[in-house]
Amino acid sequence: MKTLQAAALPVNAADARTIEEFIDLSWMERGLAAATLSAYRGDLSQFSRWLSNRGLGLEEARRLDVLDFLSEHAHWPPRTIARRLSALRRFYQHLEREGRVRDNPCDRIDAPRLGRPLPGVLTEQEVERLLAAPDIEAALGIRDRAMLEVLYATGLRVSELVSLRSEQVNLLQGVLRVVGKGGKERLVPLGEPAVDWLERFLERSRTAILGARQSPALFPTARGRAMTRQAFWHLVKRYAQQAGISRDISPHTLRHAFATHLLDHGADLRVVQMLLGHRDISTTQIYTHIARERLKVMHARHHPRG
């Protein structure tokens, strides 16, 4: 009942002025987006109304008040709590600098630990539909099919894919020499389907796309330039729609699918780390969580006692 009563109370005039001063200063000094400023205003106003129910204003709040406020709203998602605590902490840092409060009541209050969001992963059937979406009767369609095949076969970052040069491909050995973050090189196997589509592209389509032009880019555009990340992102979106994939995907989704499907089929985590070009294996470990979640779903769907 307290929470409902607090929500019904208006923000008192003194608190409202203080909040607007902080919002104006945040905009002038830090150039925060309108959406962020609106969120700050809403969070601070909610805390002000809650304090009013205790007969307090924002400048009178103590650490125990903040803790009580958060505990009364423990049903909020962790990200909401973290964001509101961050707004309060910044607000009271401002008041502390202004000499309007002696201590920041948010000091020594830890934000909730946020779980790392798991990237969405395409099923193997969805990947097959996506790969088959380009029109392979057209030169650009063969190029796009080759790009998608290479992306799924290697797990490259989109920036690594679009910046590939012809000399980085060794079709005889079936590998790519990839230059990743920090200029670090790695060799990545292509697999037979990707090699086949690359050969088809290089033999039939690349010259047709370039005409008399020359380009160092492995996958040139119709203008003879390297494709941009944004242009390839739009291609993937279009082909996903053609393939009947309703979820929102990007080129990075195929990188996630590459790693997850490798682990699904028994690949060693260290091997996946090396193929992805991750410096730290903890970055790669997120895919083990995805694989476990997929196994749970499959068990629940197919096991008689799932």
Residue, then its C-alpha position, 0 to 999 in steps of 0.5 A: m500500500k505504501t508504494l501505491q500511496a507514494a506513486a500517487l503523490p506529486v513531486n514536491a516543488a523543491d525536489a522538482r527544481t533540484i531534479e531539473e537543475f541536475i537534468d540541465l547540468s547533465w545535458m550541458e556537461r555530458g551531452l546525454a541523449a533525451a531518452t537517458l535524461s527522461a529516464y533519469r527524471g522518471d527515476l528521481s521523481q519516483f524516489s522523490r515521491w517515495l521519500s515524500n511518503r516518509g516526510l522527506g525530501l531528496e536532500e534529506a535521504r540517507r543510505l538506509d532510505v535508499l536501501d529501503f526503497l530498493s528492497e521495497h522494489a525487489h521485484w524489479p528486474p536487475r537491470t532496472i534496479a541497476r539503472r535506477l541506482s546509477a541515476l541516484r548515485r549520479f544525482y547525489q554526486h552532483l549534490e555532494r559537489e554542490g555542497r548540498v549534502r554531506d554524504n552520498p547515500c548511495d555510497r557502499i550500495d552495490a548494484p545487482r550483478l547482471g547476467r551476460p545476455l545470450p546472443g540469439v542462435l539460428t538452428e541448423q535448418e534456419v542457417e540452411r534456408l538462409l544460405a540458400a536464399p540468394d539467387i544463384e542465377a545472378a553473379l551478385g547472388i553467387r557472390d552473396r552465397a559465397m559470402l554467407e557460406v564463408l561467414y558460417a564456415t569460419g565464424l569471421r567478424v563481419s569486418e573481417l569478412v568484408s575486408l578479405r583480399s584475394e591473397q588471403v584465400n588458399l583454396l588448395q589448402g582450404v584455409l583463410r588467413v584472417v587479420g583480426k583485432g589488433g592486427k593478429e593473424r590466424l588461419v581458419p579452415l573453410g570446409e568443402p562447401a565454402v571452398d566449392w562456392l568460393e571457387r564458383f564465385l571466383e571462376r564465374s562471378r567475380t569477373a562479371i561483377l568487376g568488368a574491366r575494373q581491378s579490385p583487391a577486395l575478395f568480394p567486390t561490389a558492382r562498383g568495384r569497391a569492398m563492401t561495407r559492413q552496413a551494406f552486408w548487414h542489409l543483405v543478411k536482413r533481406y535474405a533472412q526475410q526471403a528465408g522466412i526467418s522472423r527473428d531479428i538477425s545480423p551478420h554476427t548471428l552467423r558467427h554465433a551459429f558457427a560457434t554454437h553448432l561447433l560445440d553442439h557437435g562436440a568441438d573443444l572450447r579451446v579450438v572454438q576460441m582459436l577459430l573465433g580469434h578470442r584472446d580470452i577463453s572467458t569470451t568464448q565460454i558464453y557459447t557453452h551456456i547457449a549450447r546447454e540452454r539448447l540442450k535443455v530445450m531439446h530435452a524438454r521437447h523430445h524426452p517423454r519426461g522432459 
